[in-house]
Amino acid sequence: MPGFTDAHCHIFGIGERETKLNLEGTNTLEDFLAMVKERVAQTERGKWITGRGWIETFWKPPAISCRASDLDKIAPDNPAFSHPR
């Protein structure tokens, strides 16, 4: 039918996305780590820092992501996890 559009969403994924640190638009590892560090400052010690949305192939220079040691430096008292897209 002309003009018919599929209006659906993945409600679980949308809700989960809103509870995580949005790392979309980070262009460098430094940008990524700065955003995580800011979230650490707002998070209770021992609580998880979770994020999503970065695309490391867009970074300048492209990188494989950050290392656990990078996160340990800025979040020594919080476990941290992030996944792309």
Phi and psi restraints in degrees (range 20) as a CNS / XPLOR table:
assign (resid 1 and name C) (resid 2 and name N)
       (resid 2 and name CA) (resid 2 and name C) 1.0 -59.9 20.0 2
assign (resid 2 and name N) (resid 2 and name CA)
       (resid 2 and name C) (resid 3 and name N) 1.0 136.0 20.0 2
assign (resid 2 and name C) (resid 3 and name N)
       (resid 3 and name CA) (resid 3 and name C) 1.0 82.1 20.0 2
assign (resid 3 and name N) (resid 3 and name CA)
       (resid 3 and name C) (resid 4 and name N) 1.0 -4.0 20.0 2
assign (resid 3 and name C) (resid 4 and name N)
       (resid 4 and name CA) (resid 4 and name C) 1.0 -78.3 20.0 2
assign (resid 4 and name N) (resid 4 and name CA)
       (resid 4 and name C) (resid 5 and name N) 1.0 130.0 20.0 2
assign (resid 4 and name C) (resid 5 and name N)
       (resid 5 and name CA) (resid 5 and name C) 1.0 -125.8 20.0 2
assign (resid 5 and name N) (resid 5 and name CA)
       (resid 5 and name C) (resid 6 and name N) 1.0 150.7 20.0 2
assign (resid 5 and name C) (resid 6 and name N)
       (resid 6 and name CA) (resid 6 and name C) 1.0 -86.9 20.0 2
assign (resid 6 and name N) (resid 6 and name CA)
       (resid 6 and name C) (resid 7 and name N) 1.0 111.1 20.0 2
assign (resid 6 and name C) (resid 7 and name N)
       (resid 7 and name CA) (resid 7 and name C) 1.0 -106.6 20.0 2
assign (resid 7 and name N) (resid 7 and name CA)
       (resid 7 and name C) (resid 8 and name N) 1.0 88.2 20.0 2
assign (resid 7 and name C) (resid 8 and name N)
       (resid 8 and name CA) (resid 8 and name C) 1.0 -137.6 20.0 2
assign (resid 8 and name N) (resid 8 and name CA)
       (resid 8 and name C) (resid 9 and name N) 1.0 165.1 20.0 2
assign (resid 8 and name C) (resid 9 and name N)
       (resid 9 and name CA) (resid 9 and name C) 1.0 -145.9 20.0 2
assign (resid 9 and name N) (resid 9 and name CA)
       (resid 9 and name C) (resid 10 and name N) 1.0 162.6 20.0 2
assign (resid 9 and name C) (resid 10 and name N)
       (resid 10 and name CA) (resid 10 and name C) 1.0 -98.0 20.0 2
assign (resid 10 and name N) (resid 10 and name CA)
       (resid 10 and name C) (resid 11 and name N) 1.0 85.9 20.0 2
assign (resid 10 and name C) (resid 11 and name N)
       (resid 11 and name CA) (resid 11 and name C) 1.0 -58.3 20.0 2
assign (resid 11 and name N) (resid 11 and name CA)
       (resid 11 and name C) (resid 12 and name N) 1.0 -38.9 20.0 2
assign (resid 11 and name C) (resid 12 and name N)
       (resid 12 and name CA) (resid 12 and name C) 1.0 -63.0 20.0 2
assign (resid 12 and name N) (resid 12 and name CA)
       (resid 12 and name C) (resid 13 and name N) 1.0 -45.9 20.0 2
assign (resid 12 and name C) (resid 13 and name N)
       (resid 13 and name CA) (resid 13 and name C) 1.0 -63.8 20.0 2
assign (resid 13 and name N) (resid 13 and name CA)
       (resid 13 and name C) (resid 14 and name N) 1.0 -38.7 20.0 2
assign (resid 13 and name C) (resid 14 and name N)
       (resid 14 and name CA) (resid 14 and name C) 1.0 -65.5 20.0 2
assign (resid 14 and name N) (resid 14 and name CA)
       (resid 14 and name C) (resid 15 and name N) 1.0 -45.6 20.0 2
assign (resid 14 and name C) (resid 15 and name N)
       (resid 15 and name CA) (resid 15 and name C) 1.0 -63.2 20.0 2
assign (resid 15 and name N) (resid 15 and name CA)
       (resid 15 and name C) (resid 16 and name N) 1.0 -42.7 20.0 2
assign (resid 15 and name C) (resid 16 and name N)
       (resid 16 and name CA) (resid 16 and name C) 1.0 -63.1 20.0 2
assign (resid 16 and name N) (resid 16 and name CA)
       (resid 16 and name C) (resid 17 and name N) 1.0 -40.5 20.0 2
assign (resid 16 and name C) (resid 17 and name N)
       (resid 17 and name CA) (resid 17 and name C) 1.0 -58.4 20.0 2
assign (resid 17 and name N) (resid 17 and name CA)
       (resid 17 and name C) (resid 18 and name N) 1.0 -38.3 20.0 2
assign (resid 17 and name C) (resid 18 and name N)
       (resid 18 and name CA) (resid 18 and name C) 1.0 -70.7 20.0 2
assign (resid 18 and name N) (resid 18 and name CA)
       (resid 18 and name C) (resid 19 and name N) 1.0 -16.9 20.0 2
assign (resid 18 and name C) (resid 19 and name N)
       (resid 19 and name CA) (resid 19 and name C) 1.0 -91.6 20.0 2
assign (resid 19 and name N) (resid 19 and name CA)
       (resid 19 and name C) (resid 20 and name N) 1.0 -6.6 20.0 2
assign (resid 19 and name C) (resid 20 and name N)
       (resid 20 and name CA) (resid 20 and name C) 1.0 -106.5 20.0 2
assign (resid 20 and name N) (resid 20 and name CA)
       (resid 20 and name C) (resid 21 and name N) 1.0 160.5 20.0 2
assign (resid 20 and name C) (resid 21 and name N)
       (resid 21 and name CA) (resid 21 and name C) 1.0 -69.4 20.0 2
assign (resid 21 and name N) (resid 21 and name CA)
       (resid 21 and name C) (resid 22 and name N) 1.0 122.4 20.0 2
assign (resid 21 and name C) (resid 22 and name N)
       (resid 22 and name CA) (resid 22 and name C) 1.0 -83.3 20.0 2
assign (resid 22 and name N) (resid 22 and name CA)
       (resid 22 and name C) (resid 23 and name N) 1.0 111.3 20.0 2
assign (resid 22 and name C) (resid 23 and name N)
       (resid 23 and name CA) (resid 23 and name C) 1.0 -103.5 20.0 2
assign (resid 23 and name N) (resid 23 and name CA)
       (resid 23 and name C) (resid 24 and name N) 1.0 13.6 20.0 2
assign (resid 23 and name C) (resid 24 and name N)
       (resid 24 and name CA) (resid 24 and name C) 1.0 -62.6 20.0 2
assign (resid 24 and name N) (resid 24 and name CA)
       (resid 24 and name C) (resid 25 and name N) 1.0 142.5 20.0 2
assign (resid 24 and name C) (resid 25 and name N)
       (resid 25 and name CA) (resid 25 and name C) 1.0 88.9 20.0 2
assign (resid 25 and name N) (resid 25 and name CA)
       (resid 25 and name C) (resid 26 and name N) 1.0 -4.6 20.0 2
assign (resid 25 and name C) (resid 26 and name N)
       (resid 26 and name CA) (resid 26 and name C) 1.0 -68.1 20.0 2
assign (resid 26 and name N) (resid 26 and name CA)
       (resid 26 and name C) (resid 27 and name N) 1.0 136.6 20.0 2
assign (resid 26 and name C) (resid 27 and name N)
       (resid 27 and name CA) (resid 27 and name C) 1.0 -110.8 20.0 2
assign (resid 27 and name N) (resid 27 and name CA)
       (resid 27 and name C) (resid 28 and name N) 1.0 -12.8 20.0 2
assign (resid 27 and name C) (resid 28 and name N)
       (resid 28 and name CA) (resid 28 and name C) 1.0 -144.5 20.0 2
assign (resid 28 and name N) (resid 28 and name CA)
       (resid 28 and name C) (resid 29 and name N) 1.0 163.4 20.0 2
assign (resid 28 and name C) (resid 29 and name N)
       (resid 29 and name CA) (resid 29 and name C) 1.0 -59.1 20.0 2
assign (resid 29 and name N) (resid 29 and name CA)
       (resid 29 and name C) (resid 30 and name N) 1.0 -37.2 20.0 2
assign (resid 29 and name C) (resid 30 and name N)
       (resid 30 and name CA) (resid 30 and name C) 1.0 -63.3 20.0 2
assign (resid 30 and name N) (resid 30 and name CA)
       (resid 30 and name C) (resid 31 and name N) 1.0 -42.0 20.0 2
assign (resid 30 and name C) (resid 31 and name N)
       (resid 31 and name CA) (resid 31 and name C) 1.0 -59.8 20.0 2
assign (resid 31 and name N) (resid 31 and name CA)
       (resid 31 and name C) (resid 32 and name N) 1.0 -46.9 20.0 2
assign (resid 31 and name C) (resid 32 and name N)
       (resid 32 and name CA) (resid 32 and name C) 1.0 -56.6 20.0 2
assign (resid 32 and name N) (resid 32 and name CA)
       (resid 32 and name C) (resid 33 and name N) 1.0 -51.7 20.0 2
assign (resid 32 and name C) (resid 33 and name N)
       (resid 33 and name CA) (resid 33 and name C) 1.0 -66.1 20.0 2
assign (resid 33 and name N) (resid 33 and name CA)
       (resid 33 and name C) (resid 34 and name N) 1.0 -34.5 20.0 2
assign (resid 33 and name C) (resid 34 and name N)
       (resid 34 and name CA) (resid 34 and name C) 1.0 -64.0 20.0 2
assign (resid 34 and name N) (resid 34 and name CA)
       (resid 34 and name C) (resid 35 and name N) 1.0 -40.4 20.0 2
assign (resid 34 and name C) (resid 35 and name N)
       (resid 35 and name CA) (resid 35 and name C) 1.0 -67.6 20.0 2
assign (resid 35 and name N) (resid 35 and name CA)
       (resid 35 and name C) (resid 36 and name N) 1.0 -40.5 20.0 2
assign (resid 35 and name C) (resid 36 and name N)
       (resid 36 and name CA) (resid 36 and name C) 1.0 -64.9 20.0 2
assign (resid 36 and name N) (resid 36 and name CA)
       (resid 36 and name C) (resid 37 and name N) 1.0 -43.3 20.0 2
assign (resid 36 and name C) (resid 37 and name N)
       (resid 37 and name CA) (resid 37 and name C) 1.0 -60.4 20.0 2
assign (resid 37 and name N) (resid 37 and name CA)
       (resid 37 and name C) (resid 38 and name N) 1.0 -39.6 20.0 2
assign (resid 37 and name C) (resid 38 and name N)
       (resid 38 and name CA) (resid 38 and name C) 1.0 -62.6 20.0 2
assign (resid 38 and name N) (resid 38 and name CA)
       (resid 38 and name C) (resid 39 and name N) 1.0 -41.1 20.0 2
assign (resid 38 and name C) (resid 39 and name N)
       (resid 39 and name CA) (resid 39 and name C) 1.0 -67.5 20.0 2
assign (resid 39 and name N) (resid 39 and name CA)
       (resid 39 and name C) (resid 40 and name N) 1.0 -37.5 20.0 2
assign (resid 39 and name C) (resid 40 and name N)
       (resid 40 and name CA) (resid 40 and name C) 1.0 -58.3 20.0 2
assign (resid 40 and name N) (resid 40 and name CA)
       (resid 40 and name C) (resid 41 and name N) 1.0 -42.0 20.0 2
assign (resid 40 and name C) (resid 41 and name N)
       (resid 41 and name CA) (resid 41 and name C) 1.0 -63.0 20.0 2
assign (resid 41 and name N) (resid 41 and name CA)
       (resid 41 and name C) (resid 42 and name N) 1.0 -22.2 20.0 2
assign (resid 41 and name C) (resid 42 and name N)
       (resid 42 and name CA) (resid 42 and name C) 1.0 -100.8 20.0 2
assign (resid 42 and name N) (resid 42 and name CA)
       (resid 42 and name C) (resid 43 and name N) 1.0 2.3 20.0 2
assign (resid 42 and name C) (resid 43 and name N)
       (resid 43 and name CA) (resid 43 and name C) 1.0 -116.1 20.0 2
assign (resid 43 and name N) (resid 43 and name CA)
       (resid 43 and name C) (resid 44 and name N) 1.0 138.5 20.0 2
assign (resid 43 and name C) (resid 44 and name N)
       (resid 44 and name CA) (resid 44 and name C) 1.0 -62.4 20.0 2
assign (resid 44 and name N) (resid 44 and name CA)
       (resid 44 and name C) (resid 45 and name N) 1.0 141.8 20.0 2
assign (resid 44 and name C) (resid 45 and name N)
       (resid 45 and name CA) (resid 45 and name C) 1.0 -54.8 20.0 2
assign (resid 45 and name N) (resid 45 and name CA)
       (resid 45 and name C) (resid 46 and name N) 1.0 134.9 20.0 2
assign (resid 45 and name C) (resid 46 and name N)
       (resid 46 and name CA) (resid 46 and name C) 1.0 90.5 20.0 2
assign (resid 46 and name N) (resid 46 and name CA)
       (resid 46 and name C) (resid 47 and name N) 1.0 -14.1 20.0 2
assign (resid 46 and name C) (resid 47 and name N)
       (resid 47 and name CA) (resid 47 and name C) 1.0 -84.1 20.0 2
assign (resid 47 and name N) (resid 47 and name CA)
       (resid 47 and name C) (resid 48 and name N) 1.0 148.6 20.0 2
assign (resid 47 and name C) (resid 48 and name N)
       (resid 48 and name CA) (resid 48 and name C) 1.0 -68.0 20.0 2
assign (resid 48 and name N) (resid 48 and name CA)
       (resid 48 and name C) (resid 49 and name N) 1.0 142.9 20.0 2
assign (resid 48 and name C) (resid 49 and name N)
       (resid 49 and name CA) (resid 49 and name C) 1.0 -108.0 20.0 2
assign (resid 49 and name N) (resid 49 and name CA)
       (resid 49 and name C) (resid 50 and name N) 1.0 116.3 20.0 2
assign (resid 49 and name C) (resid 50 and name N)
       (resid 50 and name CA) (resid 50 and name C) 1.0 -124.1 20.0 2
assign (resid 50 and name N) (resid 50 and name CA)
       (resid 50 and name C) (resid 51 and name N) 1.0 142.6 20.0 2
assign (resid 50 and name C) (resid 51 and name N)
       (resid 51 and name CA) (resid 51 and name C) 1.0 -146.3 20.0 2
assign (resid 51 and name N) (resid 51 and name CA)
       (resid 51 and name C) (resid 52 and name N) 1.0 169.2 20.0 2
assign (resid 51 and name C) (resid 52 and name N)
       (resid 52 and name CA) (resid 52 and name C) 1.0 -161.0 20.0 2
assign (resid 52 and name N) (resid 52 and name CA)
       (resid 52 and name C) (resid 53 and name N) 1.0 166.4 20.0 2
assign (resid 52 and name C) (resid 53 and name N)
       (resid 53 and name CA) (resid 53 and name C) 1.0 105.1 20.0 2
assign (resid 53 and name N) (resid 53 and name CA)
       (resid 53 and name C) (resid 54 and name N) 1.0 -6.0 20.0 2
assign (resid 53 and name C) (resid 54 and name N)
       (resid 54 and name CA) (resid 54 and name C) 1.0 -80.8 20.0 2
assign (resid 54 and name N) (resid 54 and name CA)
       (resid 54 and name C) (resid 55 and name N) 1.0 152.4 20.0 2
assign (resid 54 and name C) (resid 55 and name N)
       (resid 55 and name CA) (resid 55 and name C) 1.0 -129.5 20.0 2
assign (resid 55 and name N) (resid 55 and name CA)
       (resid 55 and name C) (resid 56 and name N) 1.0 97.6 20.0 2
assign (resid 55 and name C) (resid 56 and name N)
       (resid 56 and name CA) (resid 56 and name C) 1.0 -63.1 20.0 2
assign (resid 56 and name N) (resid 56 and name CA)
       (resid 56 and name C) (resid 57 and name N) 1.0 -23.7 20.0 2
assign (resid 56 and name C) (resid 57 and name N)
       (resid 57 and name CA) (resid 57 and name C) 1.0 -72.1 20.0 2
assign (resid 57 and name N) (resid 57 and name CA)
       (resid 57 and name C) (resid 58 and name N) 1.0 -14.2 20.0 2
assign (resid 57 and name C) (resid 58 and name N)
       (resid 58 and name CA) (resid 58 and name C) 1.0 -89.1 20.0 2
assign (resid 58 and name N) (resid 58 and name CA)
       (resid 58 and name C) (resid 59 and name N) 1.0 -11.5 20.0 2
assign (resid 58 and name C) (resid 59 and name N)
       (resid 59 and name CA) (resid 59 and name C) 1.0 -67.4 20.0 2
assign (resid 59 and name N) (resid 59 and name CA)
       (resid 59 and name C) (resid 60 and name N) 1.0 153.5 20.0 2
assign (resid 59 and name C) (resid 60 and name N)
       (resid 60 and name CA) (resid 60 and name C) 1.0 -111.8 20.0 2
assign (resid 60 and name N) (resid 60 and name CA)
       (resid 60 and name C) (resid 61 and name N) 1.0 107.2 20.0 2
assign (resid 60 and name C) (resid 61 and name N)
       (resid 61 and name CA) (resid 61 and name C) 1.0 -76.1 20.0 2
assign (resid 61 and name N) (resid 61 and name CA)
       (resid 61 and name C) (resid 62 and name N) 1.0 160.9 20.0 2
assign (resid 61 and name C) (resid 62 and name N)
       (resid 62 and name CA) (resid 62 and name C) 1.0 -56.4 20.0 2
assign (resid 62 and name N) (resid 62 and name CA)
       (resid 62 and name C) (resid 63 and name N) 1.0 142.7 20.0 2
assign (resid 62 and name C) (resid 63 and name N)
       (resid 63 and name CA) (resid 63 and name C) 1.0 -138.3 20.0 2
assign (resid 63 and name N) (resid 63 and name CA)
       (resid 63 and name C) (resid 64 and name N) 1.0 166.9 20.0 2
assign (resid 63 and name C) (resid 64 and name N)
       (resid 64 and name CA) (resid 64 and name C) 1.0 -86.9 20.0 2
assign (resid 64 and name N) (resid 64 and name CA)
       (resid 64 and name C) (resid 65 and name N) 1.0 4.0 20.0 2
assign (resid 64 and name C) (resid 65 and name N)
       (resid 65 and name CA) (resid 65 and name C) 1.0 113.5 20.0 2
assign (resid 65 and name N) (resid 65 and name CA)
       (resid 65 and name C) (resid 66 and name N) 1.0 -168.0 20.0 2
assign (resid 65 and name C) (resid 66 and name N)
       (resid 66 and name CA) (resid 66 and name C) 1.0 -101.3 20.0 2
assign (resid 66 and name N) (resid 66 and name CA)
       (resid 66 and name C) (resid 67 and name N) 1.0 164.0 20.0 2
assign (resid 66 and name C) (resid 67 and name N)
       (resid 67 and name CA) (resid 67 and name C) 1.0 -96.6 20.0 2
assign (resid 67 and name N) (resid 67 and name CA)
       (resid 67 and name C) (resid 68 and name N) 1.0 160.2 20.0 2
assign (resid 67 and name C) (resid 68 and name N)
       (resid 68 and name CA) (resid 68 and name C) 1.0 -56.8 20.0 2
assign (resid 68 and name N) (resid 68 and name CA)
       (resid 68 and name C) (resid 69 and name N) 1.0 -37.0 20.0 2
assign (resid 68 and name C) (resid 69 and name N)
       (resid 69 and name CA) (resid 69 and name C) 1.0 -64.6 20.0 2
assign (resid 69 and name N) (resid 69 and name CA)
       (resid 69 and name C) (resid 70 and name N) 1.0 -31.8 20.0 2
assign (resid 69 and name C) (resid 70 and name N)
       (resid 70 and name CA) (resid 70 and name C) 1.0 -64.4 20.0 2
assign (resid 70 and name N) (resid 70 and name CA)
       (resid 70 and name C) (resid 71 and name N) 1.0 -46.2 20.0 2
assign (resid 70 and name C) (resid 71 and name N)
       (resid 71 and name CA) (resid 71 and name C) 1.0 -68.8 20.0 2
assign (resid 71 and name N) (resid 71 and name CA)
       (resid 71 and name C) (resid 72 and name N) 1.0 -36.8 20.0 2
assign (resid 71 and name C) (resid 72 and name N)
       (resid 72 and name CA) (resid 72 and name C) 1.0 -61.2 20.0 2
assign (resid 72 and name N) (resid 72 and name CA)
       (resid 72 and name C) (resid 73 and name N) 1.0 -32.4 20.0 2
assign (resid 72 and name C) (resid 73 and name N)
       (resid 73 and name CA) (resid 73 and name C) 1.0 -67.9 20.0 2
assign (resid 73 and name N) (resid 73 and name CA)
       (resid 73 and name C) (resid 74 and name N) 1.0 -36.4 20.0 2
assign (resid 73 and name C) (resid 74 and name N)
       (resid 74 and name CA) (resid 74 and name C) 1.0 -100.9 20.0 2
assign (resid 74 and name N) (resid 74 and name CA)
       (resid 74 and name C) (resid 75 and name N) 1.0 -14.2 20.0 2
assign (resid 74 and name C) (resid 75 and name N)
       (resid 75 and name CA) (resid 75 and name C) 1.0 -135.7 20.0 2
assign (resid 75 and name N) (resid 75 and name CA)
       (resid 75 and name C) (resid 76 and name N) 1.0 60.5 20.0 2
assign (resid 75 and name C) (resid 76 and name N)
       (resid 76 and name CA) (resid 76 and name C) 1.0 -67.0 20.0 2
assign (resid 76 and name N) (resid 76 and name CA)
       (resid 76 and name C) (resid 77 and name N) 1.0 -22.3 20.0 2
assign (resid 76 and name C) (resid 77 and name N)
       (resid 77 and name CA) (resid 77 and name C) 1.0 -110.2 20.0 2
assign (resid 77 and name N) (resid 77 and name CA)
       (resid 77 and name C) (resid 78 and name N) 1.0 8.5 20.0 2
assign (resid 77 and name C) (resid 78 and name N)
       (resid 78 and name CA) (resid 78 and name C) 1.0 -132.9 20.0 2
assign (resid 78 and name N) (resid 78 and name CA)
       (resid 78 and name C) (resid 79 and name N) 1.0 130.9 20.0 2
assign (resid 78 and name C) (resid 79 and name N)
       (resid 79 and name CA) (resid 79 and name C) 1.0 -67.8 20.0 2
assign (resid 79 and name N) (resid 79 and name CA)
       (resid 79 and name C) (resid 80 and name N) 1.0 145.2 20.0 2
assign (resid 79 and name C) (resid 80 and name N)
       (resid 80 and name CA) (resid 80 and name C) 1.0 -134.8 20.0 2
assign (resid 80 and name N) (resid 80 and name CA)
       (resid 80 and name C) (resid 81 and name N) 1.0 143.3 20.0 2
assign (resid 80 and name C) (resid 81 and name N)
       (resid 81 and name CA) (resid 81 and name C) 1.0 -149.9 20.0 2
assign (resid 81 and name N) (resid 81 and name CA)
       (resid 81 and name C) (resid 82 and name N) 1.0 140.3 20.0 2
assign (resid 81 and name C) (resid 82 and name N)
       (resid 82 and name CA) (resid 82 and name C) 1.0 -147.9 20.0 2
assign (resid 82 and name N) (resid 82 and name CA)
       (resid 82 and name C) (resid 83 and name N) 1.0 148.2 20.0 2
assign (resid 82 and name C) (resid 83 and name N)
       (resid 83 and name CA) (resid 83 and name C) 1.0 -133.5 20.0 2
assign (resid 83 and name N) (resid 83 and name CA)
       (resid 83 and name C) (resid 84 and name N) 1.0 153.2 20.0 2
assign (resid 83 and name C) (resid 84 and name N)
       (resid 84 and name CA) (resid 84 and name C) 1.0 -71.6 20.0 2
assign (resid 84 and name N) (resid 84 and name CA)
       (resid 84 and name C) (resid 85 and name N) 1.0 166.9 20.0 2
